[in-house]
Amino acid sequence: MIWVVDKKVTSHLLTSGDLLAEVPLRISFEYAVDRGALVDGSLSIKVLYNSRLACKIFPRIKEDALQIEVQKTANDAVNEHLAMNGLSTTRDEVGQ
């Protein structure tokens, strides 16, 4: 079994009327691989982004709602990364 640590930069789009903002996300994730397969329960994800600025630009967005949206975007990016590398997870939500 080996542990893999990956980093990915992506973005989350926020829209409101005519306003569009791109929130950069820095995603760091680690997982274990054994015999070419992802070890169940080993995936851990950390997401860094500027939530204060996003909430300042979009005052109607609540910080906890933004966090949920950003986590979904991060999960999608990690799942895509894993799938492109021949690994997959069937979980919709992964750890933080």
Order of alpha helices (4+ residues) and beta strands (2+ residues): beta-beta-beta-beta-alpha-alpha
